[in-house]
Structures are given as structure tokens and as C-alpha cells.
């Protein structure tokens, strides 16, 4: 299989030339074996470590096992796996066989999984034993589903993945796929409604690595990386699978929930050089009594995505650890980050500048470009944009507009090309006829020492006029009082234009979030 020609990162924008005949899994595996990295550790999970040669063997066995069950090129399989060596084995094994893995969120309900299985018409399901109870009530009524494969010591009466792989042959010739063939799906996280099956091509994984991971993040072979964002999430898939495999680095996988304690354990034990997190987690880490000292870790770079990083959290993290957080924005539709801060040029409170290889524009409600300093909807043009939403023609037409993809995010750009997040298009508030960014109000609240998390939504007063309302989660040990609520309102008033302060403030034990850590403001509305 011909290999792609690598991006020339000296030209602007860098260009990645991918041959027509191309299989993404074949590329990611063989580039490491060809470079003599067979004995190098590819992945470390909770059970052990695995070399690139062992990974290659597991991928081939998975491909043979799936084909042996009667699955054919372009068939779909649903993958609901916790982060362990089984995820890259199954995901890449399917892709190598030309089978399309549909990687899904491990934190959803039976009804969500029922919808996704029906919508995707997956012929096989590969699921972690711990997640089987969510599927047990629904698999029997699935018309397309022919095989259920379980990863774990107890196969729950289904086909054991370990046995299928042990009995499968080694060696597998990659399916004759093309760069434009559907490669895998991800279901969007559903922060604005029901999940949508987002179809990505074989060429997309490597594009994100060549345009963002190498030139912006500076990932290299000697790096050890750890992503708190899971592999089922577009952000986590690049962080923990595509990026390290592109350069022959080592990735740490963690199956448990990314609590500060669990994250600190991996950061201290495996001493990764790159850590990928989300704003909520960075805030919780800084507030944790177990916060390690700078010398206990070996970090050289951190990233944040999922939603905008409050400036105060970024500054405090850098002060404590001496490491920058590169805040960026990506999406399920674009697969990974297309707008990001750069090493040595971090401006907390902004999402940075366009990633070379991606074009950005801000447009008003009429679709016309806005001037610097004006709020507009962010649209992106780049080589990793999804093909479509499966079974959703109307939303596909509204999101994918020729070369441009609508983000649904409002931004403002300054004269130097730095973009500042203003909120989701459907979260923006118009107060006294002026747009107010809920994120700006949240960021002001976050600078108060009592606040752990905040979310701001539109609320109407007795005259049916829209004003900001804040929901606040306090740090541990701080009492929610009327006096504190008033103090927080005045705190915002002192930092922002007076019309932006929250007229109402409600304390909560926790905020509703998607599994990827995004606050679901529509639930608060």
C-alpha cells in the first residue's frame, strides 16, 4: 500500500498528499514497524504495556476475527469500550479490514444505545463487560445486530473477545480502501440535542496529526502522552491514538473516570510529557487537596479543548506547574483542533489562532463576514471535515456547506488574529439589545476564590426581558449564603460592563454535563 507524502511544515499552509489507495490502520501500524519501532512501547493500560509489534499482531487478529464472523468491507460495528489495549486493537483491526467502527460514548443510557444501534444498523457490537448491563435489555430487538462480543474476563454469555483473538490467525492484508472511503463514525456528544452519526474518511486521522499534532503540539517519538479525554471522543481519539502512533510515541490509557486523584496517579507513576485535559478537570485538579508539586511531574505541554478554558484556570495552572496549557477548539465534525494557542505565544482567555491548513471565517446572521472586534459565527474549511451526518440530510445540509463547516460557536477576532470565545450560537444572550457572551460572565465568576464552576443562561424577568442567570458550584467547605450570592454579583459587576452581571444566582451541587465534560446549558435553560 503506498504511503502518504508527509506535510512540509515549512510551507504555509502545510499540505499532506494522500494517495488514492490508502488504509488508515495500515499506515499507522506499518510506519512504526518500518521505522524499526516494533519493540518500542505503544500503549500502557491498567493491565500492562504493549509494543508496536504486539499491537500489530492484535490488530491483525482482530481483523481476521471480524472477517471470520462474516463481516465484510463497509459493514459497521459498534465499539463501546473502556480505554484499554482492546480499543486500538478493535478500532484499527476493523479499519484494516475495511469494516467501519462506530465508536460510542461509554457513559450513556440503554435508550441512547438503542437509538445508535438502530440508526447505524451495526452488524456487530464490541462492548466492555462492565458496560454490558446497559446493552443487555436492548440487543435482542436489534434487527441488524448479528454478533455481540464482550471484552473482559466475564463475557456475560456472549462471544469473548479474548478467545476470538486467540483463535484468529496472525497476519492480515489490508482491505483495498481509498482515502475517500468511510473509515469510522463518531456520534456527536449531543450538547445541543440528540446525537448525530458523524462519518469520517480514511484520510482524516492522519490530516489532524500532520496539521496540528506535529507542528502545533510538537509531538515527537520520545513523548509519553496521557489523555483524560477518552478514545471514543474525537479529541481523545487524536490525543491517545492517532497522534502518538503517527510519530511512534507511547500512550497511557486509563479505563476509570478521570477524577483528579486518578489523573494525578498516572501523571506521577508514568510521568507523561504531554497531558490532554478539559477545563472542568483542570479546575478540579487545582482545587484538589492532592495537588502534586511541580517537581513530581515531567510535563512539558498540556492542551485543553471541549469548551473554552477560563483565563484564571490557565494562569493558575501555569504558575503552579510551570507548563502552558494550549487551549484550542475542535469538534466531532472536524475531528480535532483547528484553532489553537501556540507554545510560547499563549494568551489565556483566547482560543489562539487558526491552525495552518485550516481556514476560518466569522459571519453574521446574514452570512456576511464581520469586521475584527465584531461577534460572528465561526465557520471552518479544512481537510478533516466529516462527510455527513448519517440519516440526517437536513442537519447535514445546514452544517456542511460545500468547503465550509459551521461550528455553532460565536467568536470575536482581534487585529492580531487571536480568537476569543463568546458562547454557543444558541447560548448567546441579547441583553438591552446587546449580545452578551455567557462564557465571559462565567469567566468573571470563576475568578472569585469561592467558585469551582459556573454556567450562565438567559432568563426572563417580570417584564419578559432577557437577563443573565448564573448557576454556581462552590468549592468544598464553602457555604452557600444569600450574602455570598450578592458578593458574587458585585464581583462580576466590578469586572464587566454593568449590564452583563447575573441578575439571579443559584447555587448547585453540580452542573449537568455531557460525558465529555461540556456543560449542558440547554438543561439549565
C-alpha positions in Angstrom: 0.0 0.0 0.0 1.5 3.4 -1.0 2.3 5.7 1.8 1.3 9.3 2.0 3.9 12.1 1.5 4.4 14.0 4.7 3.5 17.6 5.2 6.2 20.2 4.6 5.7 22.2 7.7 7.9 25.0 6.4 5.3 25.9 3.8 2.2 27.7 4.9 -0.3 26.1 5.0 1.4 22.7 5.2 0.0 20.2 2.7 -0.4 16.5 3.2 -0.7 14.4 0.0 -2.5 11.2 0.5 -2.6 8.6 -2.3 -6.0 7.4 -3.6 -5.4 3.8 -2.4 -5.0 4.3 1.3 -5.9 2.4 4.5 -5.5 4.5 7.7 -4.9 1.5 10.0 -2.3 0.0 7.7 -0.5 3.4 7.6 -0.4 3.9 11.4 0.9 0.4 12.1 3.4 -0.1 9.2 5.1 3.4 9.6 6.2 2.2 13.1 7.3 -1.3 12.1 9.2 0.2 9.0 10.9 2.7 11.3 12.2 -0.2 13.5 9.9 0.6 16.4 8.5 -2.9 16.8 9.9 -3.4 20.3 9.0 0.1 21.5 6.0 0.5 23.9 3.0 1.7 22.0 0.4 1.6 24.8 0.3 1.2 28.6 -3.1 0.4 30.0 -4.2 -0.6 33.5 -3.2 -4.2 32.9 0.2 -3.9 31.2 2.2 -2.5 28.3 2.2 -3.4 24.6 4.9 -2.9 22.0 4.2 -1.8 18.4 4.8 -5.3 17.2 2.3 -6.7 19.8 -0.2 -4.1 18.7 0.3 -5.0 15.1 -0.4 -8.7 16.0 -3.5 -7.8 17.9 -4.8 -5.6 15.1 -4.4 -8.4 12.6 -6.0 -10.9 14.8 -9.0 -8.6 15.3 -9.3 -8.1 11.6 -9.2 -11.9 11.0 -11.7 -12.5 13.8 -14.2 -10.0 12.4 -13.9 -11.3 8.9 -14.2 -14.8 10.2 -17.6 -13.9 11.7 -18.8 -13.0 8.2 -18.4 -9.2 8.4 -17.5 -7.6 5.1 -16.0 -4.4 3.8 -18.3 -1.4 4.6 -20.2 -3.2 7.3 -20.5 -1.3 10.5 -19.6 -2.5 14.0 -20.4 -0.6 17.2 -17.5 -0.2 19.6 -18.4 0.7 23.2 -15.1 0.0 25.0 -13.4 1.5 28.1 -9.9 2.8 27.4 -7.6 -0.3 27.3 -5.5 -2.1 24.7 -8.7 -3.6 23.3 -9.9 -0.2 22.0 -7.0 0.4 19.5 -6.9 -3.3 18.7 -10.6 -3.5 17.7 -10.8 0.0 16.2 -7.7 -0.4 14.0 -8.5 -4.1 13.3 -11.9 -3.1 11.9 -10.4 -0.3 9.8 -7.7 -2.5 8.4 -10.4 -4.9 7.2 -12.4 -2.1 5.6 -15.1 -2.5 8.3 -16.4 0.7 9.7 -16.1 1.0 13.6 -18.7 3.3 15.2 -17.0 4.4 18.4 -19.5 5.5 21.0 -19.6 7.2 24.4 -19.3 4.7 27.3 -21.4 6.8 29.7 -24.8 6.8 28.1 -28.1 5.1 28.8 -29.8 2.0 27.3 -32.2 4.2 25.3 -29.2 6.1 23.8 -27.5 2.8 22.8 -30.8 1.5 21.4 -31.1 4.6 19.2 -27.5 4.3 18.0 -27.6 0.6 17.2 -30.9 1.1 15.2 -29.6 4.2 13.5 -26.2 2.7 12.5 -27.5 -0.8 11.7 -24.3 -2.2 13.2 -23.9 -5.9 12.5 -21.7 -6.5 15.5 -21.3 -4.9 18.9 -17.9 -5.0 20.8 -18.6 -3.9 24.4 -16.6 -3.9 27.7 -18.1 -6.4 30.3 -18.6 -3.5 32.7 -20.9 -1.8 30.2 -22.9 -4.9 29.2 -25.8 -4.2 31.6 -26.8 -1.1 29.6 -27.0 -3.3 26.4 -28.5 -6.5 27.9 -32.1 -5.2 27.7 -31.9 -3.9 24.1 -29.7 -6.2 21.9 -32.4 -8.9 21.3 -34.7 -6.5 19.4 -32.0 -5.2 17.1 -32.7 -6.5 13.6 -29.3 -5.8 12.0 -27.2 -7.0 15.0 -25.8 -10.5 14.4 -22.9 -10.7 16.9 -22.2 -9.5 20.4 -18.5 -9.6 21.5 -17.5 -8.8 25.1 -14.1 -7.6 26.3 -13.3 -8.7 29.8 -12.8 -11.8 31.9 -16.5 -12.5 32.1 -18.1 -12.5 28.6 -21.6 -12.3 30.1 -22.7 -15.3 28.0 -21.6 -13.6 24.7 -18.6 -14.1 22.4 -15.4 -13.4 24.4 -13.1 -11.0 22.5 -10.0 -12.7 24.1 -11.0 -16.1 22.7 -11.8 -14.8 19.3 -8.4 -13.1 19.1 -6.5 -16.1 20.5 -8.1 -18.4 17.9 -7.7 -15.9 15.0 -4.8 -16.1 12.5 -1.9 -13.6 12.6 -1.1 -11.6 9.5 -3.8 -9.7 7.5 -3.6 -8.0 4.2 -5.2 -4.5 4.5 -8.5 -4.1 2.6 -8.3 -2.2 -0.6 -9.8 1.0 0.7 -9.3 4.5 -0.7 -8.6 7.8 1.0 -12.2 8.9 0.5 -13.8 5.7 1.8 -15.8 6.0 5.1 -13.4 4.9 7.8 -15.1 5.3 11.1 -18.0 7.1 12.8 -18.3 9.1 16.0 -21.6 10.1 17.4 -21.7 13.8 18.4 -21.8 14.4 22.1 -25.3 15.8 21.9 -24.7 19.0 23.9 -27.5 20.6 21.7 -29.9 17.6 21.3 -29.9 14.0 20.0 -26.6 12.5 18.9 -25.7 12.5 15.2 -23.6 9.8 13.5 -20.7 11.7 12.1 -19.0 9.9 9.2 -15.2 10.3 8.8 -12.9 9.2 5.9 -9.6 7.2 5.9 -7.7 10.4 5.1 -8.9 12.3 8.1 -6.9 10.8 11.0 -3.5 11.5 9.5 -4.5 15.0 8.5 -5.2 16.0 12.1 -1.8 14.6 13.1 0.2 16.3 10.3 -1.6 19.7 10.6 -2.0 20.0 14.4 -0.1 17.4 16.4 3.3 17.7 14.8 3.6 21.5 14.0 1.5 23.0 16.9 1.8 20.5 19.7 5.3 19.4 18.6 4.7 15.8 19.4 7.7 13.5 18.9 8.8 9.9 19.2 10.3 10.2 22.7 7.0 11.6 24.2 4.8 9.7 26.6 1.2 11.1 26.3 -1.8 10.8 28.6 -5.3 12.0 27.7 -8.0 12.3 30.3 -10.5 12.7 27.4 -11.4 9.1 26.3 -10.8 7.5 23.0 -14.5 7.5 22.0 -14.3 11.3 21.9 -12.9 13.0 18.8 -10.4 14.9 21.0 -9.3 11.8 22.9 -9.0 9.7 19.7 -6.4 12.0 18.3 -4.7 12.6 21.6 -4.4 9.0 22.7 -4.3 7.0 19.4 -3.6 8.9 16.2 -1.0 11.4 17.4 1.3 9.1 19.3 1.1 6.4 16.6 1.9 8.9 13.9 5.3 9.6 15.4 5.9 6.4 17.4 5.3 7.8 20.9 3.8 6.0 23.9 0.3 6.5 25.1 -1.2 5.8 28.6 -4.8 4.5 28.6 -7.0 4.7 31.7 -10.3 2.9 31.9 -11.6 4.7 35.1 -13.3 8.1 35.2 -10.8 11.0 35.1 -11.1 12.2 38.6 -8.2 14.5 39.9 -6.9 11.6 42.1 -6.9 9.1 39.1 -5.2 11.6 36.8 -2.5 12.5 39.4 -1.7 8.8 39.9 -0.9 8.4 36.2 0.9 11.7 36.0 3.2 10.7 38.9 3.6 7.0 38.0 4.2 7.2 34.3 5.5 10.8 34.1 4.0 11.7 30.7 5.4 14.7 28.9 2.1 15.7 27.3 -1.2 15.8 29.1 -4.5 16.5 27.4 -7.4 17.7 29.6 -10.6 19.7 29.6 -11.4 22.9 31.5 -13.6 21.3 34.1 -10.9 18.8 35.0 -8.1 21.5 35.2 -10.3 23.5 37.6 -10.9 20.4 39.8 -7.2 19.4 39.7 -6.2 22.9 41.0 -8.9 22.7 43.7 -7.8 19.2 44.8 -6.0 18.7 48.2 -3.9 16.1 46.5 -2.4 18.6 44.0 1.2 17.5 43.4 4.2 19.8 43.3 5.9 20.9 40.1 8.9 18.6 40.6 6.7 15.5 41.0 5.7 15.6 37.3 7.5 15.6 34.0 5.1 17.6 31.9 6.4 19.8 29.0 3.0 20.6 27.4 -0.7 20.4 28.2 -3.8 21.0 26.0 -7.4 21.9 26.7 -10.5 21.6 24.5 -14.1 20.6 24.7 -15.1 24.1 25.8 -13.2 27.4 26.3 -10.6 27.5 29.1 -11.2 30.2 31.7 -8.1 32.5 31.8 -7.9 32.3 35.5 -7.6 28.5 35.5 -4.9 28.6 32.7 -2.8 31.2 34.6 -3.0 29.4 38.0 -2.1 26.0 36.3 1.0 27.6 34.7 2.0 29.4 37.9 1.8 26.1 39.8 3.3 23.6 37.3 5.4 25.9 35.0 3.7 24.5 32.0 1.5 26.2 29.4 -2.0 24.9 28.6 -2.6 25.2 24.8 -6.3 26.0 24.7 -7.9 25.1 21.4 -11.2 24.2 19.8 -12.0 21.2 17.7 -15.3 19.4 17.0 -16.6 15.9 16.2 -17.3 17.3 12.7 -13.7 18.5 12.1 -12.3 15.5 14.1 -9.7 17.6 16.0 -8.3 21.0 16.8 -8.4 23.7 14.1 -7.9 26.8 16.2 -5.3 26.9 19.0 -2.8 28.7 21.1 0.8 28.0 20.3 3.8 27.2 22.5 5.4 30.4 23.6 2.5 32.5 22.3 -0.2 31.5 24.8 -2.8 34.2 25.5 -5.1 32.9 28.2 -8.7 34.0 27.6 -8.4 33.4 23.9 -8.5 30.2 21.8 -5.4 31.4 19.8 -5.1 31.5 16.1 -6.1 29.3 13.1 -4.1 26.0 12.8 -2.2 26.2 9.5 -4.0 24.1 6.9 -7.4 25.3 8.2 -9.2 28.4 7.0 -11.5 30.2 9.5 -14.2 32.9 8.9 -16.7 34.7 11.2 -20.0 35.6 9.7 -23.1 37.4 10.8 -26.7 36.1 10.7 -27.0 37.1 7.0 -23.9 35.0 6.3 -21.6 38.0 5.6 -18.1 38.4 7.1 -17.8 40.5 10.2 -15.1 43.0 10.9 -12.4 42.4 13.6 -13.8 43.1 17.0 -17.4 42.0 16.0 -19.0 38.8 17.1 -19.7 36.2 14.4 -20.4 32.5 13.9 -17.2 30.5 13.4 -17.0 28.5 10.2 -14.1 26.2 9.2 -12.7 24.9 6.0 -10.1 22.1 6.2 -9.2 18.6 5.0 -10.6 16.7 8.1 -14.3 17.8 7.8 -16.7 14.9 8.1 -18.6 13.6 5.1 -22.1 14.0 6.6 -24.4 13.1 9.5 -25.8 9.7 8.9 -29.5 9.5 8.2 -29.9 13.2 8.8 -30.0 15.1 5.5 -31.4 18.3 6.8 -28.8 18.8 9.6 -26.0 17.7 7.1 -27.1 20.5 4.7 -27.2 23.1 7.4 -23.8 22.2 8.9 -21.6 21.1 5.9 -21.8 23.9 3.3 -19.5 23.0 0.5 -16.0 23.5 1.7 -17.2 25.3 4.9 -18.4 23.6 8.1 -20.5 25.6 10.6 -19.2 25.3 14.2 -22.3 26.7 16.0 -19.8 28.8 18.1 -19.7 32.5 18.4 -16.3 34.2 18.3 -14.7 37.6 18.0 -11.2 38.0 16.4 -8.8 40.8 17.2 -6.4 42.7 14.9 -3.6 40.2 15.6 -5.7 37.1 14.6 -6.5 35.9 18.1 -10.0 34.5 18.5 -12.0 34.8 21.8 -14.9 32.5 22.5 -18.3 34.2 23.1 -20.5 31.1 23.6 -22.6 28.7 21.5 -24.8 30.3 18.9 -27.9 29.1 20.8 -26.4 30.2 24.2 -25.8 33.9 23.3 -27.9 36.4 25.3 -29.2 39.7 24.0 -29.4 42.0 27.0 -30.7 45.5 26.4 -30.2 44.9 22.7 -26.5 44.0 23.0 -25.1 40.5 22.7 -23.7 39.1 25.9 -21.4 36.1 26.0 -22.3 33.7 28.8 -18.7 32.5 28.8 -17.5 36.0 29.6 -19.7 36.2 32.6 -18.8 32.6 33.7 -15.1 33.5 33.4 -15.6 36.6 35.6 -17.4 34.4 38.2 -14.5 31.9 38.1 -12.0 34.5 39.2 -13.8 34.5 42.7 -11.9 32.3 45.1 -15.2 30.6 46.3 -16.3 29.4 42.8 -15.4 26.0 41.4 -17.7 26.0 38.3 -20.3 28.4 36.8 -22.8 28.3 34.0 -24.8 31.3 32.7 -28.0 31.2 30.7 -30.7 33.5 29.5 -33.6 34.1 31.9 -36.6 36.5 31.5 -37.6 39.0 34.2 -41.2 40.0 35.1 -41.2 42.3 32.0 -40.2 39.4 29.8 -36.8 41.0 29.2 -33.8 38.7 28.9 -31.1 38.9 31.6 -28.2 36.6 32.6 -28.9 34.0 35.3 -25.9 32.2 36.9 -25.7 28.7 38.3 -22.7 28.3 40.6 -20.9 25.3 42.2 -18.9 26.3 45.2 -15.5 24.9 46.3 -15.6 22.3 49.0 -16.2 23.6 52.5 -17.8 27.0 51.4 -21.4 27.6 52.5 -24.0 28.9 50.0 -25.5 32.0 51.5 -27.5 34.9 50.3 -24.6 37.2 51.2 -22.2 35.2 49.1 -24.7 35.3 46.1 -24.8 39.1 46.4 -21.0 39.3 46.7 -20.6 37.2 43.5 -23.0 39.5 41.6 -21.0 42.6 42.7 -17.7 40.7 41.8 -18.9 40.4 38.2 -20.2 43.9 38.1 -16.7 45.2 39.1 -15.1 43.2 36.3 -17.5 43.6 33.3 -19.9 46.2 31.9 -22.8 46.6 34.4 -25.5 45.2 32.1 -23.6 41.8 32.0 -23.8 40.9 35.7 -26.2 38.0 36.6 -29.5 39.3 38.0 -30.2 35.9 39.5 -27.7 33.5 41.1 -28.5 29.9 42.2 -26.1 27.5 43.9 -26.0 23.9 42.7 -24.1 20.8 43.9 -23.2 20.0 40.3 -23.9 21.2 36.8 -25.4 19.0 34.1 -22.7 17.9 31.6 -22.1 15.7 28.6 -19.8 12.7 29.1 -17.0 14.8 27.6 -17.3 17.5 30.3 -19.2 20.1 28.4 -21.8 22.0 30.4 -25.3 21.4 29.0 -26.7 24.9 29.3 -29.9 23.9 27.5 -30.8 21.7 30.5 -30.3 24.7 32.8 -32.4 26.9 30.5 
